[in-house]
Amino acid sequence: MRVAEYVNYDAVGLAELVAEGEVTAAELQAAALDATQAVDPQINAVVETWPADDEPEPGSTPLAGVPFLIKDIGASMAGRRMELGSRLAAGNVARADSFLMLRLRRAGLVTFGRTATSEMAYSITTEPVLYGATRNPWNLERSAGGSSGGAGAAVAAGVVPLAHCTDAAGSLRVPAAHNGLFGLKPTRGRVSMGPDFDELFSGLAMPGSVSRTVRDSAALLDQIRGPEPGDPYFAQQPSRPYTEEATRHPGRLRIGVFTQAWGGRRTTAPVADALSRTAGLLESLGHRVEEAEVGLGAGWEEYVLANARLFTANLAATVDELAAAFGRPIDSSTLEPATLAGYQYGRRVSGAQFVAALTIRNRVSRSLARYFDTYDILLTPTVPELPPSLGAYAESAQTLDGLGWIDTVFDRAPFTMPFNMAGTPAMSVPLTADAETGLPIGMQFAAGYGLESRLFRLAGQLEQASPWSGRTPTVWAGNCK
């Protein structure tokens, strides 16, 4: 299969070709590698590729035979490197498959490489020292977002139709927005984090994917959802597969729109205009749309401090473990400035301060849950600005302490993190682009705990109604001969 043909299909469509015998999984992998070679020198999204060792049975699942990439953090694959985007973990090889990796294998996905992440998934841009900057396929001078920027750029450029991501503060939804993709962060407990972890970043992080179609993300979540032995908690399973939900009418929804974020960061004019047009589209589809005032249940500074303590204490534990395992120093030779500052801050977080931060997490969760008694869906911009230029975070990373860095990141992406704290599902949907630059603008939709089904129904409806479908970025594998 030629690359120009390969990029015309989403993952479910490719799996159907394999099931029907029109193409083999090996031929698809060859096309994916050709696509990688064609575009990755420009976007720097794929860290490493390897010969696939899986031979899925055609038609065994809706994704059997589809080429796939895992992020360089959050999915351990036995015998393959997972370096967390960091010099501190360079050369780290996973000893065994994580539960998530086992499910990806059972889904029939052919994992042939890993994508770039910001160091330790600790930024919303992907510019690690270890790999170099990942570039946005829509504009090579712009950020692809983070921390799953490699996944976002690779999918947007046509390397693979969907790819693995993680999301602890928007790390999936921000790249989805910056790269013009669909991305859904699942409910806390929807996907197992075992066997090495019961939860990541104190329950803030969840795995998911970015994709070019809604049904691809739905199909993947169907394959990876559900508990594993030893999980401390799990979300109730849906009554029907998410792939079915994505084709069902959502009904008339009451949607609350939240334009200006907590903390004072103002939504820029292009994004505010896109939000207004999205509200108009929703009304034309029969939904009830109204302005909403949404409280966090905590003051902004209190909220940022709690998150800083949770993030940096978890970061410090990871850094200490890696340094001990590899016998490496914890200094500027192994860690970037923002990560090192976070580590130093996290080492000073006391047990009492950590527990107090968990109390704030609970307050935010309870506060946001009340709004889902009033609204079926909350709508915000995914981020309040267009994709920033590469290097936009560099000066802050050099000068700020651990708290200051978290404050800066949350200021630049204030809308996403509350739904990580609350553990509720939230998705970024590509609905429009900036008229002047052509850069994509993502809209975030959030629902109550366990209600991914509601989001998939709305996403499926929006996908049919939106003019976004069919747009391709400047760097696009389909342009290859």
N, C-alpha and C positions, 0 to 999 in steps of 0.2 A: 504493500500500500504506500502510495506517495504521500508526502507530508501535506501537500495541498488538498488531498482527499481526507486524510486523517483529521485535520483540524475542523472539518465540517460537521463532525459528530460530537455529541456529548458522551459521557461515560456509559450511560445506559444504552445509547445508540451503538457504541462500539461493541459492548457486550452482546447485543442482539446480533451483530454481524458475525461474531465468533460463534454464537449458539447456532446460527444458520449455516455455518460452514463456509461463509463467503470470505473469511480471513482468519488467520490463526493468531493466537496470542503472541507468538514469536514475531510475526509480521508487524503487529501493533507495536511491540517493544522496539523493533528496528526503526519504525517511523518516529517513535518518541525520541529515540537517540538521535536520529537525523534532525529532528526539530530542536533538540537541545544544542547540538553542534551549530545549528544555523543562527540561533538567537542568543544563546547564553554569553558569548563573548561580548555582547552589547549590554546585557542586563545584569550579569553576574548573580544569578539566582540559585543555581544548582552547584552545591559544594562538591559533590562526588557522585559518580554513577558506577554501577557494577553489573555483572551478568546476572540476570534473574535466575533464581533457583526454585521458583514455584512453577508448577505445570497444572493450572486449574482445569477442572473438567468443564468443557463448554456448556453453558446453560445451567450450571449448578446454582448460580445466584444471579441477581440482576446486574452484577458488576464483574462477573467471571471473565478474566482475560484482559482487563483494562490496565494499562500502564499507570503507575502510581508513584508518588514521591512522599517521603516522610520528612518532617521537620527535624533539624539537628538537636532537638530536645523534646522530650515528652513521649517518645515511642521507641523503646529499646528493641533492636533487632539482633538476634544472636549472631555473633561473629562480625558485626558491622560497627564501624566507628560512630559514636555519638559524642561530639566534642563541645556541645552547648555554646558554640560560637566563641570559645574562650581559649586563650593560650594556656590557661591553667589546666584545662582538660584535654589539651591536644594529644591525639593518639589514643584516647580512651575507646576501648572496644567493649561492647555489651556482651555479657556472659550468657544471657538468656533472653528469650522473647518476653516482653511485658504482656499482660492480658490483652491490652489493646492491639498489640502486634499480632497475637494469635488470632484475634477476630478479623483483622485485616487480611490475614492469610486465608482464613475460612471463607471470607467474602470473595475469594478468587482474584483479588487485586494482585497485580504483578509489580512488586516494589523494586525499583531499579536504581534508586538513589535517594539523596537527602538534600534538603533545601536550606538556605542560609537563614540564620536567626541573629538578632542582636545578642550581644554577650549576655548569657544567663537569662535571656528573654526579658532584659531589664530596661528596655527602651521601646518607644513607639516609632522608631526609625531603625532600619537594618543597615548599619554601617560599622560592623565589627572590625577591629584591627586584624583578627585572624584571617578573615576572608576578603576584606575590602567591601566597599559600599555596593548594595544592590540597587539597581536603577529602575525607575518606573517606566514601563514600556510605552506609556502615553507621552512621556517627556523625559528624556534621559538625564536631565538636570534636576529632576524632582525625586523626592523620596518615594519608595514603594510602601512605606509604612512599616510598622513593626509590632510585635517582634516577629511575626510570621511573614515578613516582607519577601523572603525568597519564594515561599509558596504562592503568595499573591502575584508576584511578577511572572513566575513560571506558568501559572494557569492563564493569566491575562495574555501572555505572549504565545500561547498555544502549545507549550511543551507537553502538558497533560491537561485533561479536562477537569480534574479536581485533584486536590492535594490536602494532606494532613496539616492541621494547625493546632495551636494551643491558644488559650485566651484567659489571662488572669486579670487584665485591666482594659481589655479592648484589643489584645494582640492578634485576634482573628478579624474582628470587625473593622479596625482601622485599615489594614491592608485591603480588605474587601472594598471599602469605600474608595481608597486611593487608586485602586486598579480596576474599578468598574465591574466588580464581581458580587455574587451572592455569598453570604456567609452567616451561619447561625451558631451562636454559642448556646449549647444545651443547658438545661436545668442542672443544678448541682446534684450529683448522684446519678445522673442519667447514664454515664459511661464509667466503667471501673478504672481506677488508677493503680490497681494492684499489678503484681504482688508486692512490689517494693514500697508502695505508699498506700496509706488509707485515703489521704487527700493531699493535694498539692497547694502550697501557699495558704495553708489554713482554710481550705475550702474555696478559695477565690478562683482557682484555675480549673478549666475544663478543656478536654480535647474536642476538636470538631474539624471542619474543612471549609475551604473556599472552592467555588465552582462557577462555571459559566451558566448553568441552568439550575433551577430550583429542584427539579426531580433528582439530579445527581446528589445533591446534599441530603435530600430525603432518603434516597436509597442507601447512602453510606451510613446515615444515622440508624436506619433499620438494622444494618448489619453489626454495628458496634454497641448498640444500647443494651442495657440489662446488667444485672449484678453478677458478680463472681464470688466464690466462696471466701469468706472473711471480710467482705466489704462492710464498713460500719453502718452504712445507710444506703438507700437507693430510692430513686423516684419511681412512682407507680407506672407500670407499663401502659402504653396507649391502647385504646380499644381496637384500633385498626392500624395497619402499617402507615408510616408517614408518606410513602409513595402514593397511597390512596388518598390521604388527606390533601396532598398537593393538587389533586384534581377535583376536589369537592368545593362547592360554593361556600364561602365563609359566612353567609347570612349578612344581615345588616348589623354592623358593628358600631359601637360607640367608641370613638377614638379621641383621646385627649392629646393635644399638641402642646409641646413645651419647647419654646423657641430659644430663649436665653438661658444659658446654663448657670448652675450654682457656681459661686466663686468669683464672679465678675467678668469672666472672659466673654466678650461680645461675639455673637455670631456674625461673620462677615457677610457683606451684601450678596455675593453670588450664592452663598449657602442659604441665606434667609429667603432669597428669591426662589431657590429650588424647593425649599420647604413649603413655601406658599403654593407653588404649582402642584406639589404632591398633595397638599390638602385639597386643592381643587379637583385633582384626579380622583381622590377618595370619595369626595362628595358626588362626583359624576357617576361613580359606581354604586351609589345608594347608601353610603355610610354616613353616620352622623359625626361630624367633626367639630370640635370646639377647643378653644384655648383652655389650658389647664395650668394651675399653680401646683407644683409638685415639691413638697418638702422632703428633706433628707432624714429628718429626725435627729440631726446633729448640725452644729455650726460648721462652716466650711473648714476653718482652721482645725477644729477638733477632729473632723472627718479625715483630713489630710494627715494629721499626726497619727491617728489610729492606723491608717493604711501604711504609713511609713514604718511604724513599729512592726506590723505584721510582715511586710515585704522584707525589710532589712534583717529581721531576726531569722526568717527562713533562709534568706540569702547567706547570712553568716554561717549557718549550719552547713549549707551546701559547700561553701568555699573551704571551710575547715576540713570537711571530709575529703574533698578533692586534693587539697594541699598535702594531707597526710598520705593519701593513696599514691600520689606521684612523687612525693618528696620534693615539692617545689615551694619556693617562697611565696608569701602573700604580699606582693608589692607591685610597683608599676611595671615590672618586667613580665608579670603574668596577668594582671588585671587592668582594665581601662579605668580612667579617672572616676567616672560615675559609679562603676561597680565597686571599686576600691573604697570610695566614700560611703557607699551603702553598707559595705561589709564593716567598716569601722564604726558606723552608726549602730548597726545591728548588734555588734558585740557589746554595746552599752545599754541595750534594752533589757530592763529587768523583767523577772517573771511576773511581778505585779503589774508592770506597764503592759506586758503582752496580754494578760487576762483582761485588763481594762480596755485594750483595743478590741478584743473579742466582744466585749459588752457593747461597744459602739457598732460593731458589725451587726449585732442583734437588733439594736435600735433602728439602724438603717433598714434592715430586712423587714421589721414590723411596720415601719413608716411607709415604705413603698408598697407593701402588701395591701394596705388600706386603699390605695388608689385603684387597685385592680378590682375593688368592690364597686367602684364608680365607673371605671372605664374597662372595656374589653382589651384595649390596646393603648399603649402610650407611644407617641411618635415624637422623635427628636431628630436633629441632624446626627449623623454618626460622629462627625467631627465638625467644629465650627468654622473651619477654614479649608482652602484647597490644599492639595499635597504640597508641603513646604519644600524649599530647595534643599538639596543635599548639603550637609554641613550646618544646617540651621540650629542644631542642638549642640554643636561642638563647644562653643564658648561656655555655655551653662555647665556642660559636663566637666570642664576643666576647673571651674571655680566653686561649685556648690558642694555643700555637705550632703549627707544622705537624705535629710528631711527636705532640703532645698531642691534636690533633684526630683523627688517624688512630687513636690509642689509644682515644679515646672512641667513635668509630664502631665499631671492632672489638669493643669491650666490649659495645655495645648489640646487635650482630649478629655474634657470634663463630663461628657455625656455617657460614656461607656461603663466606667468603673462601678457606679452604684448598683448596676444589675449583676456584677460579679459579687459584690458584698451581699446582695439580697439572694443570690443563687437562682435568679429567675432567667428564663430563656430570653434572648434578644438577638435580632438579626439585622444585618445591613443589606439593603437592597439597592441596586443601581437603577435609578429611574431617570436621570438626566445628566447633563454636562454643562460646564460653564461656557457661556456663549463666546467669551473672548479667547480663552485658552484651549477650549475643547477638553479640559481635564474632567474626569468623572466626579460626580458628587453622590455620595451614598446617604440614604435615609435609614435611621434606626427605628425599628419597631420592637417593643418589649411587651411580654404577656406575663400573666401570673405563673407561679411555680407549677411546673409540670405541664404547661399548656403549649408545648411546641406544636401540637396539632393545629391550634388556632393560627399560629404564625405561618405554618406551611399552607394552610388554606388561603390566607390573605396573600402570601407571596405568589402562589400559583395564579391567583386572579390578577395581581399586578403585573406579572410577567406577560400575561396575554394582552393587557391593556397598555403597557408602557411602550414608548417608541425606542427604548434603549436597545432592544434586541437587534443583533446583527452588526453592531458597531465593533470595529477592531482597532487596536492601538497602532501607533507608528511602527513599533517592533512587533511583528506578527509572523509566526512560522508559516502561515498560509501564503506568504509572499514568496516562499522558496520555490524553486523550479523542481 
